[in-house]
Amino acid sequence: MAVFSSKKFRGSKEANTIAARYRVLLGRHPFALFGLPFIATMVAGSFFLTPATAVRYEKHDRRVRRMSKEEELGIGKDKRKVDMKEEYYRLAAKDLDNWEQKRVKRLPGEHDGKF
């Protein structure tokens, strides 16, 4: 059997192009021509994307700050404060032994779960 070489045939027209020269140099110096540009792109991208992420978090902070200002104006002051002892005695005062199970009324056309 014949042994085929691992080198691909490239014609003389193709040998003088920039891509062919780059391919040859890439075989000799893979990190300098592929790894280094890749790492440089990742580092530069992180520097360029930092302001974009900062804008996102600043927008979130403004929304949270706006809600705290509304709470300072008094929204929610009329709510009843919860006391655990009071809730316990309120529940204990109800008659929990005498109760009746009632079905919830369904909207017209809604399936009620009966077979």
Buried (B, 14 or more C-beta within 10 A) or exposed (E): EEEEEEEEEEEEEEEEEEEEEEBEEEEEEEEEBEEEEEEEEEEEEEEEEEEEEEEEEEEEEEEEEEEEEEEEEEEEEEEEEEEEEEEEEEEEEEEEEEEEEEEEEEEEEEEEEEE
